[in-house]
Amino acid sequence: MTTRYDVRPNAVVKSQGSNTYEALTDDELRNFLAAVLMYQQKVVPELRRMANLGR
């Protein structure tokens, strides 16, 4: 099953296999935030490194 997340101004919602969206639970929201922060820590430095290669 595929889970899609939609980040909205006032909430993060998910859709699992249908066109209906539901709010994340508190635990899901904490896990989502942790995943986003880890992604940012790994990807942003790499993007900066790649941008500097073009100079």
PDB file with SEQRES, HELIX, SHEET and CRYST1 records, atoms N, CA, C and O in Angstrom:
SEQRES   1 A   55  MET THR THR ARG TYR ASP VAL ARG PRO ASN ALA VAL VAL          
SEQRES   2 A   55  LYS SER GLN GLY SER ASN THR TYR GLU ALA LEU THR ASP          
SEQRES   3 A   55  ASP GLU LEU ARG ASN PHE LEU ALA ALA VAL LEU MET TYR          
SEQRES   4 A   55  GLN GLN LYS VAL VAL PRO GLU LEU ARG ARG MET ALA ASN          
SEQRES   5 A   55  LEU GLY ARG                                                  
HELIX    1 AA1 ASP A   26  LEU A   53  1                                  28    
SHEET    1 AA1 2 THR A   3  ARG A   8  0                                        
SHEET    2 AA1 2 ALA A  11  GLN A  16 -1                                        
CRYST1    1.000    1.000    1.000  90.00  90.00  90.00 P 1           1          
ATOM      1  N   MET A   1       0.842  -1.178   0.000  1.00  0.00           N  
ATOM      2  CA  MET A   1       0.000   0.000   0.000  1.00  0.00           C  
ATOM      3  C   MET A   1       0.886   1.241   0.000  1.00  0.00           C  
ATOM      4  O   MET A   1       1.893   1.299   0.706  1.00  0.00           O  
ATOM      5  N   THR A   2       0.506   2.207  -0.783  1.00  0.00           N  
ATOM      6  CA  THR A   2       1.231   3.468  -0.865  1.00  0.00           C  
ATOM      7  C   THR A   2       0.547   4.502   0.017  1.00  0.00           C  
ATOM      8  O   THR A   2      -0.676   4.643   0.011  1.00  0.00           O  
ATOM      9  N   THR A   3       1.363   5.218   0.771  1.00  0.00           N  
ATOM     10  CA  THR A   3       0.844   6.311   1.593  1.00  0.00           C  
ATOM     11  C   THR A   3       1.356   7.615   1.006  1.00  0.00           C  
ATOM     12  O   THR A   3       2.559   7.787   0.811  1.00  0.00           O  
ATOM     13  N   ARG A   4       0.443   8.530   0.728  1.00  0.00           N  
ATOM     14  CA  ARG A   4       0.807   9.857   0.237  1.00  0.00           C  
ATOM     15  C   ARG A   4       0.526  10.856   1.346  1.00  0.00           C  
ATOM     16  O   ARG A   4      -0.498  10.787   2.026  1.00  0.00           O  
ATOM     17  N   TYR A   5       1.460  11.788   1.513  1.00  0.00           N  
ATOM     18  CA  TYR A   5       1.294  12.834   2.516  1.00  0.00           C  
ATOM     19  C   TYR A   5       1.089  14.165   1.812  1.00  0.00           C  
ATOM     20  O   TYR A   5       1.758  14.465   0.824  1.00  0.00           O  
ATOM     21  N   ASP A   6       0.173  14.949   2.322  1.00  0.00           N  
ATOM     22  CA  ASP A   6      -0.119  16.274   1.789  1.00  0.00           C  
ATOM     23  C   ASP A   6       0.121  17.273   2.913  1.00  0.00           C  
ATOM     24  O   ASP A   6      -0.567  17.260   3.934  1.00  0.00           O  
ATOM     25  N   VAL A   7       1.113  18.142   2.706  1.00  0.00           N  
ATOM     26  CA  VAL A   7       1.441  19.147   3.724  1.00  0.00           C  
ATOM     27  C   VAL A   7       0.615  20.383   3.412  1.00  0.00           C  
ATOM     28  O   VAL A   7       0.795  21.026   2.378  1.00  0.00           O  
ATOM     29  N   ARG A   8      -0.270  20.696   4.301  1.00  0.00           N  
ATOM     30  CA  ARG A   8      -1.172  21.843   4.141  1.00  0.00           C  
ATOM     31  C   ARG A   8      -0.794  22.912   5.161  1.00  0.00           C  
ATOM     32  O   ARG A   8      -0.081  22.620   6.121  1.00  0.00           O  
ATOM     33  N   PRO A   9      -1.259  24.140   4.968  1.00  0.00           N  
ATOM     34  CA  PRO A   9      -0.891  25.220   5.901  1.00  0.00           C  
ATOM     35  C   PRO A   9      -1.244  24.925   7.361  1.00  0.00           C  
ATOM     36  O   PRO A   9      -0.554  25.384   8.271  1.00  0.00           O  
ATOM     37  N   ASN A  10      -2.309  24.167   7.586  1.00  0.00           N  
ATOM     38  CA  ASN A  10      -2.737  23.953   8.979  1.00  0.00           C  
ATOM     39  C   ASN A  10      -2.672  22.490   9.421  1.00  0.00           C  
ATOM     40  O   ASN A  10      -3.064  22.170  10.544  1.00  0.00           O  
ATOM     41  N   ALA A  11      -2.182  21.595   8.550  1.00  0.00           N  
ATOM     42  CA  ALA A  11      -2.143  20.182   8.933  1.00  0.00           C  
ATOM     43  C   ALA A  11      -1.361  19.373   7.909  1.00  0.00           C  
ATOM     44  O   ALA A  11      -1.127  19.818   6.785  1.00  0.00           O  
ATOM     45  N   VAL A  12      -0.966  18.187   8.320  1.00  0.00           N  
ATOM     46  CA  VAL A  12      -0.423  17.193   7.400  1.00  0.00           C  
ATOM     47  C   VAL A  12      -1.443  16.066   7.364  1.00  0.00           C  
ATOM     48  O   VAL A  12      -1.836  15.533   8.403  1.00  0.00           O  
ATOM     49  N   VAL A  13      -1.866  15.711   6.159  1.00  0.00           N  
ATOM     50  CA  VAL A  13      -2.863  14.659   6.016  1.00  0.00           C  
ATOM     51  C   VAL A  13      -2.282  13.544   5.162  1.00  0.00           C  
ATOM     52  O   VAL A  13      -1.299  13.743   4.449  1.00  0.00           O  
ATOM     53  N   LYS A  14      -2.902  12.362   5.240  1.00  0.00           N  
ATOM     54  CA  LYS A  14      -2.402  11.229   4.468  1.00  0.00           C  
ATOM     55  C   LYS A  14      -3.545  10.576   3.698  1.00  0.00           C  
ATOM     56  O   LYS A  14      -4.716  10.667   4.066  1.00  0.00           O  
ATOM     57  N   SER A  15      -3.154   9.923   2.627  1.00  0.00           N  
ATOM     58  CA  SER A  15      -4.096   9.160   1.821  1.00  0.00           C  
ATOM     59  C   SER A  15      -3.463   7.800   1.578  1.00  0.00           C  
ATOM     60  O   SER A  15      -2.298   7.711   1.190  1.00  0.00           O  
ATOM     61  N   GLN A  16      -4.224   6.754   1.805  1.00  0.00           N  
ATOM     62  CA  GLN A  16      -3.711   5.402   1.619  1.00  0.00           C  
ATOM     63  C   GLN A  16      -4.598   4.643   0.638  1.00  0.00           C  
ATOM     64  O   GLN A  16      -5.575   4.000   1.023  1.00  0.00           O  
ATOM     65  N   GLY A  17      -4.234   4.734  -0.633  1.00  0.00           N  
ATOM     66  CA  GLY A  17      -4.911   3.948  -1.642  1.00  0.00           C  
ATOM     67  C   GLY A  17      -6.258   4.462  -2.114  1.00  0.00           C  
ATOM     68  O   GLY A  17      -6.847   3.880  -3.024  1.00  0.00           O  
ATOM     69  N   SER A  18      -6.753   5.518  -1.530  1.00  0.00           N  
ATOM     70  CA  SER A  18      -8.029   6.074  -1.978  1.00  0.00           C  
ATOM     71  C   SER A  18      -7.866   7.582  -2.119  1.00  0.00           C  
ATOM     72  O   SER A  18      -6.792   8.126  -1.859  1.00  0.00           O  
ATOM     73  N   ASN A  19      -8.908   8.233  -2.521  1.00  0.00           N  
ATOM     74  CA  ASN A  19      -8.846   9.686  -2.678  1.00  0.00           C  
ATOM     75  C   ASN A  19      -9.305  10.418  -1.428  1.00  0.00           C  
ATOM     76  O   ASN A  19      -9.537  11.626  -1.469  1.00  0.00           O  
ATOM     77  N   THR A  20      -9.438   9.708  -0.328  1.00  0.00           N  
ATOM     78  CA  THR A  20      -9.817  10.348   0.931  1.00  0.00           C  
ATOM     79  C   THR A  20      -8.563  10.642   1.743  1.00  0.00           C  
ATOM     80  O   THR A  20      -7.591   9.887   1.706  1.00  0.00           O  
ATOM     81  N   TYR A  21      -8.599  11.724   2.460  1.00  0.00           N  
ATOM     82  CA  TYR A  21      -7.466  12.139   3.288  1.00  0.00           C  
ATOM     83  C   TYR A  21      -7.893  12.136   4.739  1.00  0.00           C  
ATOM     84  O   TYR A  21      -9.037  12.447   5.070  1.00  0.00           O  
ATOM     85  N   GLU A  22      -6.951  11.779   5.599  1.00  0.00           N  
ATOM     86  CA  GLU A  22      -7.225  11.847   7.045  1.00  0.00           C  
ATOM     87  C   GLU A  22      -6.024  12.452   7.738  1.00  0.00           C  
ATOM     88  O   GLU A  22      -4.891  12.339   7.269  1.00  0.00           O  
ATOM     89  N   ALA A  23      -6.286  13.092   8.855  1.00  0.00           N  
ATOM     90  CA  ALA A  23      -5.223  13.732   9.631  1.00  0.00           C  
ATOM     91  C   ALA A  23      -4.305  12.674  10.228  1.00  0.00           C  
ATOM     92  O   ALA A  23      -4.738  11.557  10.512  1.00  0.00           O  
ATOM     93  N   LEU A  24      -3.048  13.026  10.414  1.00  0.00           N  
ATOM     94  CA  LEU A  24      -2.105  12.127  11.058  1.00  0.00           C  
ATOM     95  C   LEU A  24      -2.379  12.090  12.556  1.00  0.00           C  
ATOM     96  O   LEU A  24      -2.813  13.078  13.148  1.00  0.00           O  
ATOM     97  N   THR A  25      -2.121  10.947  13.150  1.00  0.00           N  
ATOM     98  CA  THR A  25      -2.197  10.855  14.607  1.00  0.00           C  
ATOM     99  C   THR A  25      -0.995  11.600  15.186  1.00  0.00           C  
ATOM    100  O   THR A  25      -0.078  11.965  14.450  1.00  0.00           O  
ATOM    101  N   ASP A  26      -0.997  11.822  16.476  1.00  0.00           N  
ATOM    102  CA  ASP A  26       0.138  12.504  17.110  1.00  0.00           C  
ATOM    103  C   ASP A  26       1.438  11.735  16.874  1.00  0.00           C  
ATOM    104  O   ASP A  26       2.462  12.342  16.563  1.00  0.00           O  
ATOM    105  N   ASP A  27       1.411  10.410  17.018  1.00  0.00           N  
ATOM    106  CA  ASP A  27       2.610   9.600  16.791  1.00  0.00           C  
ATOM    107  C   ASP A  27       3.066   9.667  15.336  1.00  0.00           C  
ATOM    108  O   ASP A  27       4.262   9.781  15.065  1.00  0.00           O  
ATOM    109  N   GLU A  28       2.126   9.596  14.403  1.00  0.00           N  
ATOM    110  CA  GLU A  28       2.470   9.694  12.991  1.00  0.00           C  
ATOM    111  C   GLU A  28       3.081  11.052  12.664  1.00  0.00           C  
ATOM    112  O   GLU A  28       4.031  11.146  11.887  1.00  0.00           O  
ATOM    113  N   LEU A  29       2.534  12.088  13.258  1.00  0.00           N  
ATOM    114  CA  LEU A  29       3.056  13.430  13.022  1.00  0.00           C  
ATOM    115  C   LEU A  29       4.475  13.576  13.570  1.00  0.00           C  
ATOM    116  O   LEU A  29       5.327  14.189  12.927  1.00  0.00           O  
ATOM    117  N   ARG A  30       4.731  13.022  14.747  1.00  0.00           N  
ATOM    118  CA  ARG A  30       6.091  13.049  15.304  1.00  0.00           C  
ATOM    119  C   ARG A  30       7.057  12.295  14.397  1.00  0.00           C  
ATOM    120  O   ARG A  30       8.161  12.772  14.135  1.00  0.00           O  
ATOM    121  N   ASN A  31       6.650  11.119  13.914  1.00  0.00           N  
ATOM    122  CA  ASN A  31       7.502  10.331  13.025  1.00  0.00           C  
ATOM    123  C   ASN A  31       7.727  11.049  11.695  1.00  0.00           C  
ATOM    124  O   ASN A  31       8.834  11.025  11.155  1.00  0.00           O  
ATOM    125  N   PHE A  32       6.689  11.682  11.171  1.00  0.00           N  
ATOM    126  CA  PHE A  32       6.808  12.437   9.923  1.00  0.00           C  
ATOM    127  C   PHE A  32       7.804  13.572  10.087  1.00  0.00           C  
ATOM    128  O   PHE A  32       8.659  13.777   9.225  1.00  0.00           O  
ATOM    129  N   LEU A  33       7.702  14.308  11.182  1.00  0.00           N  
ATOM    130  CA  LEU A  33       8.627  15.418  11.439  1.00  0.00           C  
ATOM    131  C   LEU A  33      10.059  14.909  11.559  1.00  0.00           C  
ATOM    132  O   LEU A  33      10.978  15.513  11.007  1.00  0.00           O  
ATOM    133  N   ALA A  34      10.256  13.808  12.272  1.00  0.00           N  
ATOM    134  CA  ALA A  34      11.602  13.243  12.416  1.00  0.00           C  
ATOM    135  C   ALA A  34      12.166  12.848  11.046  1.00  0.00           C  
ATOM    136  O   ALA A  34      13.344  13.079  10.773  1.00  0.00           O  
ATOM    137  N   ALA A  35      11.337  12.258  10.190  1.00  0.00           N  
ATOM    138  CA  ALA A  35      11.786  11.855   8.854  1.00  0.00           C  
ATOM    139  C   ALA A  35      12.139  13.070   8.011  1.00  0.00           C  
ATOM    140  O   ALA A  35      13.140  13.052   7.295  1.00  0.00           O  
ATOM    141  N   VAL A  36      11.339  14.120   8.083  1.00  0.00           N  
ATOM    142  CA  VAL A  36      11.609  15.336   7.318  1.00  0.00           C  
ATOM    143  C   VAL A  36      12.916  15.968   7.777  1.00  0.00           C  
ATOM    144  O   VAL A  36      13.715  16.411   6.952  1.00  0.00           O  
ATOM    145  N   LEU A  37      13.137  16.012   9.076  1.00  0.00           N  
ATOM    146  CA  LEU A  37      14.375  16.611   9.598  1.00  0.00           C  
ATOM    147  C   LEU A  37      15.597  15.791   9.191  1.00  0.00           C  
ATOM    148  O   LEU A  37      16.628  16.366   8.841  1.00  0.00           O  
ATOM    149  N   MET A  38      15.504  14.468   9.229  1.00  0.00           N  
ATOM    150  CA  MET A  38      16.619  13.619   8.794  1.00  0.00           C  
ATOM    151  C   MET A  38      16.895  13.818   7.310  1.00  0.00           C  
ATOM    152  O   MET A  38      18.053  13.907   6.900  1.00  0.00           O  
ATOM    153  N   TYR A  39      15.852  13.887   6.510  1.00  0.00           N  
ATOM    154  CA  TYR A  39      15.995  14.111   5.080  1.00  0.00           C  
ATOM    155  C   TYR A  39      16.694  15.450   4.836  1.00  0.00           C  
ATOM    156  O   TYR A  39      17.610  15.543   4.019  1.00  0.00           O  
ATOM    157  N   GLN A  40      16.257  16.467   5.542  1.00  0.00           N  
ATOM    158  CA  GLN A  40      16.851  17.794   5.384  1.00  0.00           C  
ATOM    159  C   GLN A  40      18.337  17.773   5.755  1.00  0.00           C  
ATOM    160  O   GLN A  40      19.159  18.369   5.060  1.00  0.00           O  
ATOM    161  N   GLN A  41      18.677  17.092   6.840  1.00  0.00           N  
ATOM    162  CA  GLN A  41      20.074  17.032   7.277  1.00  0.00           C  
ATOM    163  C   GLN A  41      20.957  16.344   6.248  1.00  0.00           C  
ATOM    164  O   GLN A  41      22.135  16.680   6.129  1.00  0.00           O  
ATOM    165  N   LYS A  42      20.420  15.399   5.511  1.00  0.00           N  
ATOM    166  CA  LYS A  42      21.209  14.661   4.531  1.00  0.00           C  
ATOM    167  C   LYS A  42      21.203  15.317   3.149  1.00  0.00           C  
ATOM    168  O   LYS A  42      22.222  15.314   2.459  1.00  0.00           O  
ATOM    169  N   VAL A  43      20.081  15.869   2.748  1.00  0.00           N  
ATOM    170  CA  VAL A  43      19.943  16.363   1.376  1.00  0.00           C  
ATOM    171  C   VAL A  43      20.469  17.790   1.207  1.00  0.00           C  
ATOM    172  O   VAL A  43      21.146  18.074   0.219  1.00  0.00           O  
ATOM    173  N   VAL A  44      20.182  18.679   2.129  1.00  0.00           N  
ATOM    174  CA  VAL A  44      20.583  20.082   1.958  1.00  0.00           C  
ATOM    175  C   VAL A  44      22.101  20.226   1.807  1.00  0.00           C  
ATOM    176  O   VAL A  44      22.542  20.951   0.915  1.00  0.00           O  
ATOM    177  N   PRO A  45      22.916  19.573   2.634  1.00  0.00           N  
ATOM    178  CA  PRO A  45      24.372  19.694   2.420  1.00  0.00           C  
ATOM    179  C   PRO A  45      24.811  19.169   1.044  1.00  0.00           C  
ATOM    180  O   PRO A  45      25.712  19.733   0.423  1.00  0.00           O  
ATOM    181  N   GLU A  46      24.186  18.113   0.581  1.00  0.00           N  
ATOM    182  CA  GLU A  46      24.539  17.573  -0.736  1.00  0.00           C  
ATOM    183  C   GLU A  46      24.147  18.546  -1.846  1.00  0.00           C  
ATOM    184  O   GLU A  46      24.897  18.718  -2.807  1.00  0.00           O  
ATOM    185  N   LEU A  47      22.994  19.177  -1.726  1.00  0.00           N  
ATOM    186  CA  LEU A  47      22.589  20.173  -2.716  1.00  0.00           C  
ATOM    187  C   LEU A  47      23.550  21.355  -2.726  1.00  0.00           C  
ATOM    188  O   LEU A  47      23.890  21.878  -3.788  1.00  0.00           O  
ATOM    189  N   ARG A  48      23.983  21.769  -1.553  1.00  0.00           N  
ATOM    190  CA  ARG A  48      24.957  22.872  -1.483  1.00  0.00           C  
ATOM    191  C   ARG A  48      26.276  22.470  -2.125  1.00  0.00           C  
ATOM    192  O   ARG A  48      26.893  23.257  -2.842  1.00  0.00           O  
ATOM    193  N   ARG A  49      26.705  21.240  -1.864  1.00  0.00           N  
ATOM    194  CA  ARG A  49      27.955  20.747  -2.454  1.00  0.00           C  
ATOM    195  C   ARG A  49      27.830  20.735  -3.969  1.00  0.00           C  
ATOM    196  O   ARG A  49      28.741  21.172  -4.673  1.00  0.00           O  
ATOM    197  N   MET A  50      26.707  20.238  -4.474  1.00  0.00           N  
ATOM    198  CA  MET A  50      26.518  20.181  -5.923  1.00  0.00           C  
ATOM    199  C   MET A  50      26.454  21.579  -6.537  1.00  0.00           C  
ATOM    200  O   MET A  50      26.945  21.790  -7.645  1.00  0.00           O  
ATOM    201  N   ALA A  51      25.856  22.528  -5.828  1.00  0.00           N  
ATOM    202  CA  ALA A  51      25.772  23.901  -6.328  1.00  0.00           C  
ATOM    203  C   ALA A  51      27.172  24.517  -6.415  1.00  0.00           C  
ATOM    204  O   ALA A  51      27.458  25.289  -7.331  1.00  0.00           O  
ATOM    205  N   ASN A  52      28.034  24.177  -5.469  1.00  0.00           N  
ATOM    206  CA  ASN A  52      29.385  24.724  -5.475  1.00  0.00           C  
ATOM    207  C   ASN A  52      30.252  24.120  -6.579  1.00  0.00           C  
ATOM    208  O   ASN A  52      31.234  24.736  -6.996  1.00  0.00           O  
ATOM    209  N   LEU A  53      29.909  22.942  -7.052  1.00  0.00           N  
ATOM    210  CA  LEU A  53      30.669  22.323  -8.145  1.00  0.00           C  
ATOM    211  C   LEU A  53      30.492  23.102  -9.434  1.00  0.00           C  
ATOM    212  O   LEU A  53      31.376  23.103 -10.291  1.00  0.00           O  
ATOM    213  N   GLY A  54      29.359  23.763  -9.574  1.00  0.00           N  
ATOM    214  CA  GLY A  54      29.082  24.508 -10.797  1.00  0.00           C  
ATOM    215  C   GLY A  54      29.724  25.876 -10.854  1.00  0.00           C  
ATOM    216  O   GLY A  54      29.572  26.584 -11.849  1.00  0.00           O  
ATOM    217  N   ARG A  55      30.421  26.258  -9.835  1.00  0.00           N  
ATOM    218  CA  ARG A  55      31.045  27.603  -9.786  1.00  0.00           C  
ATOM    219  C   ARG A  55      32.401  27.602 -10.436  1.00  0.00           C  
ATOM    220  O   ARG A  55      33.063  28.639 -10.485  1.00  0.00           O  
TER     221      ARG A  55                                                      
END                                                                             
